[in-house]
Amino acid sequence: MTRKKPESFLPLKSNWFHILLSLVGGEQHGYGIMQDVLERTAGRVRLWPATLYGSLKRLIKEGLIVESGERPAPEFDDARRRYYKLTPLGQRVLDLESQRLKDLVRMLDARRRQEARS
Amino acid sequence: MTSPAGGFGRVYRWLARAFPYEFRTICGDGLEQLGIDIAPLVWREQGIVGLARLLADVVVRLPVEYVSTWFERFKELTMADDLFEGTWRARNDKSSWDPKYTPEQACMRFEATDTGYLLVAYGIKDGQAVAERPTSITPDGRRRPIVDLNGRPIPGVPPGAVAFGTQPDPRTLEAGAEVDGKVLGKGTYRVSEDGSTLTVTTEGMGLKGPFKTMAVFERVVPDPYTPQAGA
């Protein structure tokens, strides 16, 4: 099957954006992603379990993330946990979405400056 | 007062397992454990409202995921990611073939490549199986020498003949050949809004003289050249 172009994922769904952002720093498991999003958004965004795992499944299917084969030693972590990591496509999509959001903010600022002058 | 989060874990597990196995496999085996793990945190932060939301998430979200997964599978079976890619079969009852070039059956196959498409046309004409030379379409507006897939000249093609291709919109491809600026043949391929029909109009000069056709093709589902899951 032909892999989609990175641009075709934009604008990125909010849940997907938060999950991809959580994986920028490295591999993470479901609970870690949920906590990371919660902390980063000061408690405003909570990815509930079924929503989170539904999104993870879709991100895997679209090739934006993969389940990592590497697991921490059982004495350091719960062996049942599954870890996820960004793929190059996922990284590219996140970069493009970040740029899109920056452009939007830039446009908004320019508009406000224009209105303030007039 | 005893925290309800402890007993909640059992309820959550029971509820998650009450759904058919297919429901749960969609979200993976981490779902149940995660719900139970976060229950005490949710109770501490949001109380009974939080636990209700946690339950609502699994009760509402799992069926939604299940249904949408089946919907996507159906969509994958009926529509390729690329609008053109796949195999198309001509509907002669909806087509206006040129009398000199009317086939009994005709098929067309588009393969997506790094630069565009590889187009193969084949069918049955006068009771004989026939196939056209595979054509590479690079829809970037540039003119390229007409050569075979190995880059060699093709016997019978006039010297200086070039191929061109454009994609004016995502649903339309135009391709053709010209020599010294004069168009020898040109075709337009347009995919319908629902992706199920391909309308091909061609005109030019063939071995039997000028031709002009309008052919309607329907997508062959599932694609006979794509391995199906479970096959």
HADDOCK unambig.tbl for C-alpha pairs under 7 A between the chains (distance, minus, plus):
assign (segid A and resid 2 and name CA) (segid B and resid 81 and name CA) 6.50 0.50 0.50
assign (segid A and resid 31 and name CA) (segid B and resid 34 and name CA) 6.35 0.50 0.50
assign (segid A and resid 48 and name CA) (segid B and resid 54 and name CA) 6.59 0.50 0.50
assign (segid A and resid 48 and name CA) (segid B and resid 57 and name CA) 6.40 0.50 0.50
assign (segid A and resid 49 and name CA) (segid B and resid 31 and name CA) 5.72 0.50 0.50
assign (segid A and resid 49 and name CA) (segid B and resid 34 and name CA) 6.29 0.50 0.50
assign (segid A and resid 49 and name CA) (segid B and resid 35 and name CA) 5.85 0.50 0.50
assign (segid A and resid 50 and name CA) (segid B and resid 27 and name CA) 6.67 0.50 0.50
assign (segid A and resid 50 and name CA) (segid B and resid 31 and name CA) 6.27 0.50 0.50
assign (segid A and resid 50 and name CA) (segid B and resid 57 and name CA) 6.10 0.50 0.50
assign (segid A and resid 50 and name CA) (segid B and resid 58 and name CA) 5.50 0.50 0.50
assign (segid A and resid 50 and name CA) (segid B and resid 61 and name CA) 5.91 0.50 0.50
assign (segid A and resid 50 and name CA) (segid B and resid 62 and name CA) 6.36 0.50 0.50
assign (segid A and resid 51 and name CA) (segid B and resid 57 and name CA) 6.97 0.50 0.50
assign (segid A and resid 51 and name CA) (segid B and resid 61 and name CA) 6.30 0.50 0.50
assign (segid A and resid 53 and name CA) (segid B and resid 27 and name CA) 4.90 0.50 0.50
assign (segid A and resid 53 and name CA) (segid B and resid 28 and name CA) 6.93 0.50 0.50
assign (segid A and resid 53 and name CA) (segid B and resid 31 and name CA) 6.51 0.50 0.50
assign (segid A and resid 54 and name CA) (segid B and resid 27 and name CA) 5.24 0.50 0.50
assign (segid A and resid 54 and name CA) (segid B and resid 65 and name CA) 6.40 0.50 0.50
assign (segid A and resid 57 and name CA) (segid B and resid 27 and name CA) 6.50 0.50 0.50
assign (segid A and resid 81 and name CA) (segid B and resid 30 and name CA) 6.79 0.50 0.50
